[in-house]
Amino acid sequence: MAIGDIDAAVAGRTVPGLFAATVGARPDAVAVRWRPPGVPGGPGVSPEENRATETMTWAEYGDRACQVAAGLRDLGVRPGDRVLLMMRNRPEFHYADMGVLLAGGTPISIYTSSSPEQIQYLAGHSEAVAAIVGDVGLLERFLKVRSELPALAKLVLVDDPDGLAPSEVVPFGDLLGADPVDLAGAAATVRPEDLLTLIYTSGTTGPPKGVMISNRNVCWVLESMEQATGERVTGWRQVSYLPMAHIAERFCTHYLHIADGTDVTSCAEPAALASHLREVRPEHFLGVPRVWEKIHSGIMAAVSGDPEKLAGFERALEVGRKAAAVRVTGEPLPPALAAAWEQVDTAVFANIRALVGFDQCRIGITGAAPIPRPVFDFFLAIGLPMTEVYGLSECTGPMTWARTPVRPGTVGPPIPGQEIMLLDDGEVCCRGGNVFAGYLKDPDRTAEMLDGDGWLHTGDIGQFDEAGYLKIVDRKKELIITAGGKNISPANLEAAIKSYPLIGQACAVGDARPYMSALIVLDPDVAPAWAQSQGIGFSSLADLAEHPDVRAEVERCVAEANTRFSQVEQIKRIAILPTEWPPDSEELTPTMKLKRRGVLAKYAAEIEDLYN
């Protein structure tokens, strides 16, 4: 579709307007589901208890959002004001976010892992006048810096079962007691150019930047993605588990949810994702690469205990790979291959997909970071409709994506209406209605990212294949230049190494060095199971990191990964670290992207040892 066609299609649209339309069209349909408090799921919880039995219809969602809007107005929130939301994935987020919009304000979700100092920066930088906080533990972090935030007039608390909050903190229930605003009237006051939200980057380098996203930006992407999908996803089941402070989750299970009326189940704790997947059986699911890697590792661990079972699974995978190679082209399977696929799918893969909760998945998406190619190919081989999306917060999420055909190793073609060009050095630039308005209060960094002609400069290096599908080579600023002057992509090496289940994380190093090395972290779930299968005694992950048999197996995996690269690119030495890298740490962002500079600084001594 031409750019002008999408512009015309979304003219006048706003997110609150889409919300009002969905509430009107699907009042009695379930909008959000969640588990009752105190029922986390997992081992020891019966199937009857381990369910998201609490529900909220679209009509109820609309009523609560309108009550929150009225309550916020009573607290003094005025059009143009900004309100922080700090809560886990829970139903209250949805109608709190919409309530802020209907009050004329801008909701800003921040990571629940934010420290008091980070909260102080975000609240001060955004000039927030209020904050809605999920529980007392999160509230305490606000209270520690409250005296430094005179503009933050009101704190609202969702959960306080023991009455621990200070008297000046407003119970969230008080907002729901207000006479609701009129939904249609409140939605009509919002304009397409109004600031919909600020997405704060995770701050891998310097203070976080506030990405300004308008109503028009999101409506433009919604229209583009609907055309790329080929249908609306009304009523499709989703699981919301990634932080709502991240554009990927915010778009998929909040804005897309609002526009198309999907059925979202909130998963408050990422550790409970596996049980939620089995329960919900999502039809539309976005996972960051680490999620897909862990699901892949879990499947392989389940079939690897029995050599005969593993051999049979590998034979089925061979058929699956052949079928996937044809299926991704959009062509029908030849009769003999179709018959072989039907046999292995019925006997093996259908059970595997059901085991992990993907037996009804219609669109599987990976994004936010590079995924190891073997992991992507694995899910295609077992019959999951896997796709890869590429984008940035600064382009409101997606820039490239295709539902079909899929070309593994690429991130898809430009989404409908998206312009993409590659500079002489390969840097990917895009232009379209999804490009942000700039960084809040930061014209200098805005000018670095956004040029005078409206092109967004991503900092990523890419190539187009013969079909017009984009392949991301690396980050422009993260290319390693060895002492010999060779430019090397660390992301490609790391993805290859992490394709082995035993390895949880990897960071390639070698800038200005004579050869490439890698820091490696064992997978905390797979490594213990592997060690037990090998008769290796241990009491901690640190024990395994030092065990010679574990090191030998990791070195074997790295050596095998090296065969995919030229001699100068290959990893020559490794250090297995005696620790884990949890999300939102010095080493990883909340969505498990590598914080390269943080890793290099923290493990400087270990890196030096690799070259001494």
VOGU-3710 file (C-alpha; in Angstrom, 3 decimals, decimal comma):
1> maigdidaav> 0,000/0,000/0,000  1,214/3,506/-0,752  2,180/5,745/2,143  -0,607/8,187/1,420  -3,179/5,400/1,574  -2,292/4,553/5,167  -2,194/8,233/6,077  -5,690/8,617/4,660  -6,947/5,460/6,366  -5,899/6,634/9,836
11> agrtvpglfa> -6,876/10,295/9,485  -8,676/11,427/12,637  -8,107/8,184/14,539  -6,975/8,100/18,155  -6,400/5,247/20,582  -9,259/6,334/22,891  -11,493/6,515/19,811  -10,540/2,942/18,881  -11,200/1,891/22,466  -14,694/3,421/22,450
21> atvgarpdav> -15,453/1,627/19,176  -14,324/-1,745/20,567  -16,315/-1,305/23,789  -19,365/-0,502/21,694  -18,868/-3,441/19,347  -17,896/-6,130/21,922  -19,454/-5,135/25,266  -20,059/-8,675/26,544  -16,890/-10,299/25,175  -14,034/-10,988/27,599
31> avrwrppgvp> -11,307/-8,367/27,318  -8,880/-9,382/30,094  -8,374/-12,506/32,218  -6,158/-13,082/35,229  -5,489/-15,558/38,007  -6,922/-14,814/41,435  -4,422/-13,355/43,921  -2,275/-16,028/45,534  -2,625/-18,516/42,681  0,717/-18,297/40,849
41> ggpgvspeen> 0,414/-21,656/39,117  3,177/-24,164/38,581  4,061/-27,393/40,427  1,818/-28,273/43,314  -1,156/-26,286/42,043  -4,089/-28,280/40,716  -5,271/-27,728/37,122  -8,563/-26,389/38,502  -6,781/-23,751/40,599  -4,109/-23,041/38,011
51> ratetmtwae> -6,411/-21,005/35,789  -7,117/-17,378/34,981  -10,661/-17,560/36,292  -11,154/-13,832/36,870  -12,425/-11,921/33,836  -13,319/-8,406/32,733  -15,598/-7,724/29,772  -15,141/-4,831/27,402  -18,149/-3,078/28,925  -16,609/-3,413/32,387
61> ygdracqvaa> -13,252/-2,262/31,020  -14,924/0,832/29,576  -16,749/1,613/32,807  -13,624/1,290/34,935  -11,525/3,401/32,583  -14,159/6,138/32,696  -14,243/5,960/36,506  -10,447/6,209/36,693  -10,571/9,228/34,372  -13,095/10,964/36,620
71> glrdlgvrpg> -11,139/10,044/39,743  -7,918/11,437/38,293  -9,665/14,665/37,363  -10,886/14,920/40,956  -7,264/14,541/42,066  -6,279/17,460/39,882  -4,965/15,738/36,758  -5,510/18,112/33,841  -5,234/17,748/30,051  -1,586/17,489/29,072
81> drvllmmrnr> -0,472/16,217/32,477  1,640/13,081/32,746  0,983/10,157/35,040  3,429/7,342/35,839  2,216/3,736/35,961  4,399/1,277/37,847  2,794/-2,133/38,101  3,212/-5,665/36,923  1,103/-7,179/34,154  -2,332/-7,055/35,705
91> pefhyadmgv> -5,835/-5,980/34,661  -5,610/-2,653/36,477  -2,869/-1,519/34,104  -5,210/-1,553/31,132  -7,958/0,596/32,555  -5,541/2,831/34,475  -3,656/3,585/31,245  -6,896/4,268/29,350  -8,253/6,267/32,282  -5,296/8,638/32,110
101> llaggtpisi> -5,936/9,125/28,380  -9,632/9,782/28,903  -8,695/12,365/31,542  -6,661/14,120/28,843  -3,297/13,061/30,258  -0,370/10,956/29,073  0,291/7,618/30,826  3,937/6,559/31,155  4,688/2,981/32,168  8,004/2,444/33,946
111> ytssspeqiq> 9,792/-0,804/34,760  8,895/-2,379/38,097  12,601/-2,997/38,625  13,334/0,747/38,686  15,359/1,903/41,679  14,366/4,972/43,742  17,038/6,975/41,905  15,669/5,896/38,517  12,134/6,732/39,622  13,321/10,172/40,680
121> ylaghseava> 14,878/10,761/37,266  11,874/9,502/35,281  9,300/11,357/37,360  11,330/14,558/37,273  12,222/14,370/33,596  8,636/13,654/32,524  7,225/16,209/35,000  4,694/13,654/36,197  1,972/15,026/38,479  0,796/11,640/39,743
131> aivgdvglle> 1,753/7,979/39,861  -0,348/4,819/40,064  1,642/2,085/41,800  0,863/-1,630/42,010  1,853/-2,605/45,559  3,454/-1,435/48,784  6,911/-2,673/47,813  6,884/-0,491/44,706  5,370/2,395/46,652  8,288/2,379/49,100
141> rflkvrselp> 10,665/3,271/46,280  8,578/6,330/45,440  8,401/7,384/49,081  12,196/7,349/49,357  12,495/10,115/46,773  9,134/11,841/47,203  10,702/14,893/48,842  12,785/15,462/45,697  9,695/15,495/43,462  7,523/18,492/44,352
151> alaklvlvdd> 5,547/18,231/41,095  4,459/14,675/41,906  1,341/15,739/43,782  -0,465/12,424/44,155  0,463/8,772/44,704  -2,226/6,160/44,060  -1,820/2,585/45,355  -3,586/-0,446/43,874  -2,881/-3,171/46,496  -2,603/-2,461/50,223
161> pdglapsevv> -4,207/-5,454/51,992  -2,535/-4,672/55,329  -3,153/-0,923/55,277  0,539/-0,017/55,350  0,430/3,019/53,069  0,723/6,531/54,553  -2,554/8,418/54,864  -1,746/10,786/52,002  -1,534/7,898/49,524  -4,791/7,512/47,593
171> pfgdllgadp> -6,316/4,012/47,365  -6,950/3,013/43,762  -10,456/2,004/44,783  -11,223/5,665/45,460  -10,759/6,427/41,764  -13,266/3,712/40,902  -15,803/5,340/43,193  -16,037/8,487/41,070  -18,942/9,174/38,727  -17,575/8,055/35,353
181> vdlagaaatv> -16,862/10,430/32,521  -18,747/9,914/29,275  -16,666/7,544/27,145  -17,596/8,941/23,733  -17,264/12,527/24,889  -13,900/12,006/26,593  -12,507/10,068/23,620  -13,620/12,808/21,229  -11,460/15,406/23,004  -8,232/13,510/22,187
191> rpedlltliy> -6,459/14,541/18,970  -4,278/12,381/16,705  -1,236/14,568/17,350  -1,590/14,352/21,141  1,194/12,601/23,042  -0,045/9,057/23,683  2,861/7,856/25,816  6,548/8,178/26,551  8,611/5,019/26,140  11,763/5,398/28,179
201> tsgttgppkg> 14,713/3,469/26,835  16,350/1,097/29,282  19,407/3,301/29,578  22,135/0,960/28,333  24,188/4,114/27,670  23,627/7,269/29,703  20,289/8,382/31,159  17,123/6,999/29,581  15,623/8,872/26,651  11,901/9,617/26,572
211> vmisnrnvcw> 10,592/8,487/23,180  7,550/10,632/22,341  4,838/8,572/20,632  1,604/10,139/19,436  -1,865/8,716/18,916  -1,287/8,977/15,186  1,951/6,958/15,428  0,167/4,005/17,043  -2,908/4,203/14,796  -0,627/4,241/11,736
221> vlesmeqatg> 1,201/1,101/12,888  -2,056/-0,637/13,757  -3,347/-0,055/10,228  -0,054/-1,114/8,643  0,174/-4,317/10,700  -3,449/-5,210/10,005  -2,690/-5,052/6,297  0,489/-7,089/6,778  -1,464/-9,681/8,790  -4,210/-9,892/6,183
231> ervtgwrqvs> -6,996/-9,869/8,775  -8,044/-8,401/12,087  -7,242/-10,527/15,113  -10,517/-9,842/16,927  -11,077/-12,240/19,807  -7,690/-13,932/19,421  -6,113/-15,064/22,685  -2,906/-13,425/23,921  -0,699/-13,597/27,022  0,680/-10,343/28,446
241> ylpmahiaer> 3,910/-10,984/30,349  6,681/-8,623/29,171  6,970/-5,209/30,852  4,405/-2,695/29,609  7,207/-0,136/29,693  8,577/-1,839/26,562  7,096/-0,895/23,186  6,739/-4,521/22,036  4,430/-5,575/24,868  2,657/-2,223/24,983
251> fcthylhiad> 1,825/-2,455/21,292  0,842/-6,132/21,108  -1,214/-6,689/24,250  -2,452/-3,165/24,902  -2,803/-1,079/21,739  -3,497/-3,980/19,358  -5,727/-5,422/22,079  -7,680/-2,149/22,204  -7,989/-1,784/18,440  -8,949/-5,357/17,567
261> gtdvtscaep> -10,593/-6,554/20,767  -8,268/-9,443/21,577  -8,665/-11,652/24,657  -5,634/-10,941/26,889  -4,549/-12,964/29,908  -2,277/-11,084/32,304  0,766/-12,962/33,594  2,201/-10,979/36,494  5,361/-13,045/36,932  7,532/-14,123/33,964
271> aalashlrev> 8,373/-17,327/35,860  4,714/-18,348/35,436  4,739/-17,872/31,656  5,058/-21,589/30,859  1,925/-22,490/32,822  0,046/-19,535/31,316  0,932/-20,680/27,798  -0,417/-24,161/28,467  -3,574/-22,711/29,982  -4,313/-19,916/27,488
281> rpehflgvpr> -3,068/-21,598/24,279  -2,423/-18,202/22,684  -3,300/-17,612/19,079  -1,049/-14,545/18,785  2,196/-14,590/20,773  5,255/-12,345/20,873  8,367/-13,698/22,571  11,785/-12,135/22,931  14,551/-14,516/21,743  15,426/-15,650/25,262
291> vwekihsgim> 11,860/-16,878/25,775  11,990/-18,894/22,542  15,437/-20,241/23,505  14,155/-21,467/26,873  11,106/-23,126/25,307  13,399/-24,800/22,772  15,745/-25,950/25,552  12,820/-27,325/27,545  11,556/-29,350/24,602  15,009/-30,739/23,883
301> aavsgdpekl> 15,532/-31,604/27,545  12,214/-33,462/27,566  13,116/-35,652/24,584  16,820/-36,108/25,372  16,400/-38,319/28,419  15,610/-41,385/26,290  18,116/-42,070/23,464  15,515/-43,938/21,422  12,995/-41,143/21,870  15,634/-38,554/20,901
311> agferalevg> 16,584/-40,467/17,762  12,945/-40,628/16,708  12,516/-36,922/17,353  15,586/-36,107/15,272  14,202/-38,173/12,382  10,916/-36,289/12,640  12,838/-32,988/12,672  14,493/-33,875/9,386  11,062/-34,208/7,795  9,959/-31,012/9,534
321> rkaaavrvtg> 12,925/-29,063/8,197  12,265/-30,215/4,644  8,602/-29,275/4,940  9,448/-25,893/6,465  11,887/-25,131/3,644  9,008/-25,484/1,187  6,305/-23,979/3,373  8,125/-20,676/3,914  8,071/-20,064/0,160  4,295/-20,177/0,139
331> eplppalaaa> 4,316/-23,186/-2,201  2,299/-26,373/-1,453  4,190/-29,419/-0,201  4,853/-32,125/-2,811  2,566/-35,143/-2,210  5,269/-37,426/-0,770  6,562/-34,740/1,593  3,009/-33,769/2,561  2,287/-37,378/3,538  5,527/-37,642/5,540
341> weqvdtavfa> 4,779/-34,354/7,286  1,255/-35,455/8,162  2,669/-38,593/9,759  5,331/-36,918/11,917  3,036/-34,033/12,816  0,333/-36,380/14,065  2,750/-38,671/15,869  5,214/-36,118/17,278  4,885/-32,408/16,638  1,215/-31,900/17,468
351> niralvgfdq> 1,917/-33,342/20,916  4,978/-31,133/21,355  3,054/-27,990/20,412  0,265/-28,939/22,814  2,801/-29,644/25,572  4,097/-26,054/25,474  0,748/-24,400/24,694  1,241/-23,545/21,017  -1,157/-26,030/19,451  -3,574/-23,215/18,516
361> crigitgaap> -1,013/-20,516/17,726  -1,732/-18,740/14,438  1,069/-16,171/14,595  4,294/-16,599/16,550  6,621/-13,595/16,627  10,184/-13,108/17,809  11,650/-9,657/18,175  13,534/-7,078/20,279  16,916/-8,812/19,730  18,561/-11,289/17,313
371> iprpvfdffl> 17,375/-14,884/17,625  19,765/-17,776/16,929  18,920/-19,137/13,490  18,792/-22,807/14,646  16,184/-21,876/17,260  14,040/-20,060/14,680  14,349/-22,970/12,248  13,443/-25,439/14,999  10,037/-23,846/15,592  9,330/-23,732/11,872
381> aiglpmtevy> 10,249/-27,414/11,674  7,763/-28,414/14,390  4,979/-26,581/12,591  4,764/-23,289/14,492  3,936/-20,311/12,215  7,045/-18,440/13,312  7,926/-14,921/12,119  10,525/-12,285/12,992  9,841/-8,583/13,476  12,352/-5,735/13,515
391> glsectgpmt> 11,925/-2,241/14,808  12,648/0,289/17,521  10,796/2,259/20,153  11,492/5,280/17,946  9,369/3,817/15,129  6,569/2,757/17,498  7,668/-0,859/17,361  7,689/-2,621/13,986  9,531/-1,494/10,871  9,722/-4,809/8,985
401> wartpvrpgt> 7,582/-7,958/9,237  5,777/-10,492/7,077  3,308/-13,139/8,127  4,044/-15,065/4,959  6,164/-15,942/3,147  8,883/-16,142/5,777  12,534/-16,008/4,755  14,572/-17,335/7,720  17,646/-15,266/8,415  15,824/-12,030/7,567
411> vgppipgqei> 13,478/-9,808/9,557  10,994/-9,453/6,716  10,135/-6,708/4,233  9,093/-3,165/5,183  5,621/-3,117/6,723  2,977/-1,540/4,442  3,586/2,182/3,998  7,116/2,037/5,440  10,018/3,570/3,520  13,454/2,066/4,203
421> mllddgevcc> 16,808/3,022/2,736  20,351/1,869/3,433  23,137/4,427/3,655  26,499/3,844/2,014  27,808/2,153/5,169  24,717/-0,071/5,351  22,937/1,820/8,127  19,184/1,197/8,094  17,000/4,311/7,924  13,217/4,473/7,794
431> rggnvfagyl> 10,497/7,036/7,215  6,737/6,851/7,741  3,860/7,617/10,057  5,371/5,379/12,729  8,442/7,586/13,271  8,424/9,302/16,656  8,240/13,041/17,301  11,610/13,113/19,053  13,099/12,656/22,524  11,517/14,642/25,326
441> kdpdrtaeml> 13,647/17,683/26,218  16,583/16,400/24,185  16,930/18,169/20,833  20,574/17,164/20,422  19,966/13,425/20,643  16,799/13,844/18,584  18,880/15,460/15,819  21,336/12,543/15,935  18,489/10,087/15,378  16,087/12,003/13,140
451> dgdgwlhtgd> 17,261/14,054/10,150  15,615/17,035/8,488  13,947/14,886/5,831  12,163/12,718/8,381  14,520/9,718/8,124  15,059/7,801/11,345  18,678/6,614/11,627  18,644/3,302/13,480  22,342/2,674/14,053  21,832/-0,861/12,714
461> igqfdeagyl> 23,661/-2,244/9,698  21,481/-4,116/7,227  21,284/-5,734/3,806  18,336/-6,431/1,497  18,068/-9,827/-0,170  16,785/-10,432/-3,681  13,169/-10,543/-2,440  13,410/-7,201/-0,640  13,624/-8,749/2,823  15,929/-7,038/5,298
471> kivdrkkeli> 18,752/-8,775/7,151  20,302/-7,041/10,164  24,050/-7,518/10,271  24,890/-5,697/13,497  24,778/-2,525/15,491  26,814/0,187/13,793  28,492/1,177/17,044  29,030/-2,389/18,262  31,058/-3,790/15,393  34,283/-5,192/16,798
481> itaggknisp> 37,477/-4,189/15,021  40,281/-6,580/15,885  43,930/-5,633/16,181  44,292/-6,916/12,627  41,675/-4,462/11,378  38,920/-7,026/10,749  35,317/-5,854/11,280  33,388/-8,565/13,126  29,738/-8,805/14,153  29,550/-9,862/17,817
491> anleaaiksy> 25,779/-10,412/17,599  26,178/-13,078/14,927  28,768/-14,950/16,991  26,700/-14,690/20,160  23,559/-15,949/18,441  25,443/-18,967/17,095  26,885/-19,818/20,511  23,554/-19,399/22,290  21,870/-21,819/19,903  23,214/-24,619/22,136
501> pligqacavg> 20,829/-25,254/25,062  23,607/-25,582/27,639  24,647/-21,953/27,030  22,331/-19,312/28,419  24,156/-16,107/27,494  27,289/-15,108/25,597  29,220/-11,911/25,028  31,859/-11,845/22,298  34,913/-9,639/22,910  37,939/-8,760/20,823
511> darpymsali> 37,954/-5,040/20,054  41,586/-4,038/19,357  42,630/-7,543/20,420  44,584/-10,155/18,447  41,717/-12,684/18,422  38,078/-13,148/19,439  37,051/-14,488/22,849  33,746/-14,918/24,651  32,263/-14,669/28,110  29,738/-17,455/28,603
521> vldpdvapaw> 26,983/-18,003/31,171  25,414/-21,439/31,606  21,665/-21,838/31,237  20,408/-22,126/34,844  17,667/-24,579/33,860  19,408/-26,753/31,277  22,910/-26,986/32,798  21,841/-28,727/36,054  19,701/-31,247/34,145  22,548/-31,941/31,724
531> aqsqgigfss> 25,005/-32,395/34,594  22,709/-34,852/36,344  22,359/-36,868/33,139  26,150/-37,067/32,990  26,507/-38,115/36,647  28,220/-34,847/37,595  27,853/-33,836/41,235  27,356/-30,150/42,054  25,729/-27,822/44,554  25,503/-24,623/42,502
541> ladlaehpdv> 25,803/-23,143/39,044  29,236/-21,879/40,088  30,338/-25,501/40,676  29,246/-26,422/37,167  31,068/-23,445/35,669  34,324/-24,806/37,072  33,763/-28,503/36,286  36,122/-29,815/33,582  33,403/-31,933/31,912  31,099/-28,942/31,648
551> raevercvae> 33,904/-26,856/30,215  34,705/-29,566/27,696  31,066/-29,677/26,534  30,881/-25,871/26,254  34,145/-25,829/24,293  32,706/-28,486/21,979  29,618/-26,328/21,384  31,737/-23,245/20,688  33,995/-25,195/18,335  30,946/-26,384/16,419
561> antrfsqveq> 29,565/-22,847/16,246  32,951/-21,636/14,985  32,593/-23,731/11,847  30,006/-21,217/10,610  32,550/-18,396/10,574  35,865/-17,509/8,979  39,092/-18,223/10,830  39,569/-14,635/11,975  35,979/-14,449/13,314  36,143/-17,636/15,355
571> ikriailpte> 36,177/-17,658/19,160  39,624/-18,735/20,353  39,194/-18,583/24,130  36,262/-18,638/26,534  35,549/-17,795/30,152  32,608/-19,567/31,799  31,279/-17,208/34,455  30,063/-18,654/37,789  26,863/-16,603/37,801  23,520/-15,909/36,132
581> wppdseeltp> 22,541/-12,827/34,133  18,950/-12,049/35,120  16,756/-9,615/33,177  17,174/-5,930/34,061  20,654/-6,355/35,526  24,071/-4,890/34,816  24,344/-7,396/31,964  20,836/-7,505/30,442  17,984/-5,113/29,756  14,478/-5,985/31,053
591> tmklkrrgvl> 13,767/-7,715/27,718  17,056/-9,619/27,951  19,096/-7,703/25,397  22,819/-7,683/26,100  24,144/-4,537/27,801  27,491/-4,826/26,087  29,145/-1,853/27,751  27,964/-2,993/31,161  29,359/-6,489/30,604  32,704/-5,182/29,356
601> akyaaeiedl> 33,059/-2,931/32,385  31,964/-5,465/35,002  34,088/-8,324/33,686  37,160/-6,348/32,646  39,442/-8,551/34,756  38,074/-11,777/33,286  38,490/-10,364/29,781  42,108/-9,423/30,489  42,767/-12,979/31,656  41,616/-14,246/28,252
611> yn> 44,467/-12,336/26,619  47,247/-12,869/29,180
//
